[in-house]
Amino acid sequence: MPWRRARRKVERPVDVSRSIEESLEEAAEGEEEEDLVELAELDGATIAEAATGEPDPDREPSDLAIKLQNALDAPHREPPRRGLESEAPHRGRLPQSAASVRETTRVKAAAPSESAHAAALPETGVDLEVEAARGLRLKNPVLTASGTFGQGVEYAELIDVSRLGAIVNKGTTPAARPGNPQYRIAETPSGILNSIGLENPGATEVARKYAKAWADLGVSVIVNVAGYSVDDYVYVVHELEGTPAVVAYELNISCPNVKGGMLFGCDPGLAAEVTRAVKAETDLPVIVKLTPNAPDVVAVARACEEAGADGLTAINTVLGMRIDTKRRRPILGTGSGGLSGPAIRPIAVHITYQVAQAVAIPIIGAGGVTNTDDALEFLMAGASAVQVGTATFADPLAPIKVIEGLAAYVGGHGLASIRDVIGVALPPTPEPDD
Amino acid sequence: MILETARVLSTSGIGQLGTVLRIAAPEIAVQARAGQFAHVRPGLSFDPLLRRPYSFNRIDRRAGEIELIVKPLGSGGEWIASRREGDGLDLLGPLGSAFVIHRGTRNLLLVAGGTGIAPMRVLAEQEAPRRNVTLLMGGRSVAHLWPSDLLPPSVEYVTTTEDGSFGVRGRVTDAIGPLLGWADQLCACGPWPMLAALGRLRDAADRAASTYPGRATLLDTQIAVEQHMGCAMGVCRACVVVTAHGNARVCREGPVFPLGEVAFDEGEPATVGVIA
């Protein structure tokens, strides 16, 4: 279709409004790859995007993108060669963009300058290393909370996730789950209520889709494991075993949004049973995520420790509800949901403080961490690491800012390491004689 | 996508539609497409916590500007709507999928309900120099319609109001009939009941003979949808809608979907019914 090229060049050389869509369409219609590339090069938007960063590939209709990918993957096509030496970045853009539509493999360094100048990172040279769970040493104590960071690949478009101590992935169940009815989210004072319902593609699919992406991202992954029976937890761990980036498991025995989800987390005996079963399945550290909705969270924590848990996360969301006063019914499709965000931070700090005095295994604090001072509260209350969760929705840079802030704190206070603040707010340990 | 600290250039109230913010956001503007949205942080604190999604209402790449229609709903919406010239604004975008106008389209029909005008205005400005564009615009009253003097002169427009204060009394679907035979392509954005009504038209066309007026256009319709949203990064799965391919995230796979792929349930988006 030679007319197209001519029209573009002559009629609207700087009109940039439709390049990507048209390019994809043409690919879908089986145009030559050469044409695509040439179109991209002629198009101002492409040049601008090459300068400012990648467009979000997911915005393109997936069927077209897949066709484009197929077109580009076609073995008989060679990359175009003519007159492109000085424009290599543009030439590479379309194929790369299309390939990255497959979320499984999309790994982009969001902050190449940071990656390229690792030595200049604020946390470099500062001892932020912690033992977030028994046998789980992390380079810094800042993790992302399950359900707020997807599989890590999504926010990799904005931040360098390899700077994080670790990520905790979305709750993973044995089989795929479609999740709960709408609405699934509601805002509350300084927080949100959610009732997602553990929507996830299932353990096998998670391992298949994200193993390579996690390795490419250079991030440590703690797999959040959810289920309805002991066998469910064991199955998920079994499916994820051997995945290179996975460094530990976090047992979600406390999801408030699925029937029976909190059962294990509320009963010390059941919590111990599932902990024991998973410990028998894996040599990796096993962390149990506690629910504040348990009648006696300290008893659950003790039971998990006795059953062999290597760490505890405190806490999962707090049960809550909002009513739509116009429609006279709860906003969330399931009625109640899990409250997260700064609203629950005092609850989470208090439980961390209580549990820290009851167990010897490390605790990961979670609940409303938005900044460095919030993280320090948890650390001083006895947590060895923190998870940043809901805050990331408001400020995607929040986890990175906390890492930098903790590094500045260690330097500014003349500490040898961040470990020096862990538990400093706890009451003095009683003398053995007492 | 970009996290950009933008600056408000000017604001203006548009009847009952809301406040239009004209914003200098060069990095986002250069990538933005009709149908995509910006996720706007309502303040610098974490209360209110969630960003608000607003579809681009104008994209000026050369000037590096965008416009958003902001309804002062809730404390976050009120905060954003009350921004004034010179104020900073934390934007995440562009996000989501965009409308795709076919190369061969000669007659483009845009259907907008209420603030659904936002992406339709972008399309109108973008496509008017290239093809015949008609905008069918509906609202509760004349105060809920986009001012015609803020549309390209070559765009023809047809209006409906529920109270009959301007144009055809009724809804956009009461006036769409004669336009369906004319249009080669149809794009729509508006409240769920409007989109569901279009979906019923599409289903009727699907069952009808190939001579049904506008059949091909209806079958090919693209819509932009709304849903309560959390992260807008694709991680929280709060904003899913049910499609022919299962759950789809409005923030990622959407907000633009083929009309025929979105499942409706009595004028509302269908929802996963099982609480297991």
HADDOCK unambig.tbl for C-alpha pairs under 7 A between the chains (distance, minus, plus):
assign (segid A and resid 17 and name CA) (segid B and resid 126 and name CA) 6.97 0.50 0.50
assign (segid A and resid 21 and name CA) (segid B and resid 100 and name CA) 5.64 0.50 0.50
assign (segid A and resid 45 and name CA) (segid B and resid 30 and name CA) 6.86 0.50 0.50
assign (segid A and resid 48 and name CA) (segid B and resid 30 and name CA) 6.95 0.50 0.50
assign (segid A and resid 49 and name CA) (segid B and resid 31 and name CA) 6.66 0.50 0.50
assign (segid A and resid 52 and name CA) (segid B and resid 27 and name CA) 6.86 0.50 0.50
assign (segid A and resid 55 and name CA) (segid B and resid 1 and name CA) 6.12 0.50 0.50
assign (segid A and resid 55 and name CA) (segid B and resid 31 and name CA) 6.47 0.50 0.50
assign (segid A and resid 56 and name CA) (segid B and resid 1 and name CA) 5.62 0.50 0.50
assign (segid A and resid 58 and name CA) (segid B and resid 96 and name CA) 6.67 0.50 0.50
assign (segid A and resid 58 and name CA) (segid B and resid 97 and name CA) 6.58 0.50 0.50
assign (segid A and resid 58 and name CA) (segid B and resid 252 and name CA) 5.91 0.50 0.50
assign (segid A and resid 58 and name CA) (segid B and resid 253 and name CA) 6.37 0.50 0.50
assign (segid A and resid 59 and name CA) (segid B and resid 95 and name CA) 6.93 0.50 0.50
assign (segid A and resid 59 and name CA) (segid B and resid 96 and name CA) 4.55 0.50 0.50
assign (segid A and resid 59 and name CA) (segid B and resid 97 and name CA) 3.23 0.50 0.50
assign (segid A and resid 59 and name CA) (segid B and resid 98 and name CA) 6.02 0.50 0.50
assign (segid A and resid 59 and name CA) (segid B and resid 252 and name CA) 6.29 0.50 0.50
assign (segid A and resid 59 and name CA) (segid B and resid 253 and name CA) 6.47 0.50 0.50
assign (segid A and resid 60 and name CA) (segid B and resid 97 and name CA) 5.30 0.50 0.50
assign (segid A and resid 60 and name CA) (segid B and resid 98 and name CA) 6.56 0.50 0.50
assign (segid A and resid 61 and name CA) (segid B and resid 97 and name CA) 6.66 0.50 0.50
assign (segid A and resid 147 and name CA) (segid B and resid 235 and name CA) 6.88 0.50 0.50
assign (segid A and resid 147 and name CA) (segid B and resid 236 and name CA) 5.82 0.50 0.50
assign (segid A and resid 148 and name CA) (segid B and resid 235 and name CA) 6.15 0.50 0.50
assign (segid A and resid 148 and name CA) (segid B and resid 236 and name CA) 5.70 0.50 0.50
assign (segid A and resid 149 and name CA) (segid B and resid 235 and name CA) 5.60 0.50 0.50
assign (segid A and resid 150 and name CA) (segid B and resid 235 and name CA) 4.10 0.50 0.50
assign (segid A and resid 150 and name CA) (segid B and resid 236 and name CA) 6.66 0.50 0.50
assign (segid A and resid 154 and name CA) (segid B and resid 233 and name CA) 6.33 0.50 0.50
assign (segid A and resid 154 and name CA) (segid B and resid 234 and name CA) 6.68 0.50 0.50
assign (segid A and resid 154 and name CA) (segid B and resid 235 and name CA) 6.81 0.50 0.50
assign (segid A and resid 155 and name CA) (segid B and resid 233 and name CA) 7.00 0.50 0.50
assign (segid A and resid 178 and name CA) (segid B and resid 272 and name CA) 6.98 0.50 0.50
assign (segid A and resid 180 and name CA) (segid B and resid 272 and name CA) 6.04 0.50 0.50
assign (segid A and resid 180 and name CA) (segid B and resid 274 and name CA) 6.75 0.50 0.50
assign (segid A and resid 180 and name CA) (segid B and resid 275 and name CA) 5.78 0.50 0.50
assign (segid A and resid 181 and name CA) (segid B and resid 271 and name CA) 5.12 0.50 0.50
assign (segid A and resid 181 and name CA) (segid B and resid 272 and name CA) 4.69 0.50 0.50
assign (segid A and resid 181 and name CA) (segid B and resid 273 and name CA) 5.60 0.50 0.50
assign (segid A and resid 182 and name CA) (segid B and resid 271 and name CA) 5.94 0.50 0.50
assign (segid A and resid 183 and name CA) (segid B and resid 228 and name CA) 6.98 0.50 0.50
assign (segid A and resid 184 and name CA) (segid B and resid 238 and name CA) 5.17 0.50 0.50
assign (segid A and resid 185 and name CA) (segid B and resid 228 and name CA) 6.75 0.50 0.50
assign (segid A and resid 185 and name CA) (segid B and resid 230 and name CA) 6.93 0.50 0.50
assign (segid A and resid 185 and name CA) (segid B and resid 238 and name CA) 5.91 0.50 0.50
assign (segid A and resid 189 and name CA) (segid B and resid 47 and name CA) 6.19 0.50 0.50
assign (segid A and resid 189 and name CA) (segid B and resid 48 and name CA) 6.59 0.50 0.50
assign (segid A and resid 190 and name CA) (segid B and resid 46 and name CA) 5.81 0.50 0.50
assign (segid A and resid 190 and name CA) (segid B and resid 47 and name CA) 4.45 0.50 0.50
assign (segid A and resid 190 and name CA) (segid B and resid 48 and name CA) 5.97 0.50 0.50
assign (segid A and resid 190 and name CA) (segid B and resid 49 and name CA) 6.01 0.50 0.50
assign (segid A and resid 191 and name CA) (segid B and resid 49 and name CA) 6.12 0.50 0.50
assign (segid A and resid 196 and name CA) (segid B and resid 237 and name CA) 6.67 0.50 0.50
assign (segid A and resid 196 and name CA) (segid B and resid 238 and name CA) 6.10 0.50 0.50
assign (segid A and resid 258 and name CA) (segid B and resid 276 and name CA) 6.24 0.50 0.50
assign (segid A and resid 259 and name CA) (segid B and resid 276 and name CA) 6.01 0.50 0.50
assign (segid A and resid 393 and name CA) (segid B and resid 50 and name CA) 6.61 0.50 0.50
assign (segid A and resid 393 and name CA) (segid B and resid 230 and name CA) 6.79 0.50 0.50
assign (segid A and resid 393 and name CA) (segid B and resid 231 and name CA) 4.68 0.50 0.50
assign (segid A and resid 394 and name CA) (segid B and resid 41 and name CA) 6.44 0.50 0.50
assign (segid A and resid 394 and name CA) (segid B and resid 49 and name CA) 5.96 0.50 0.50
assign (segid A and resid 394 and name CA) (segid B and resid 50 and name CA) 5.65 0.50 0.50
assign (segid A and resid 394 and name CA) (segid B and resid 51 and name CA) 5.93 0.50 0.50
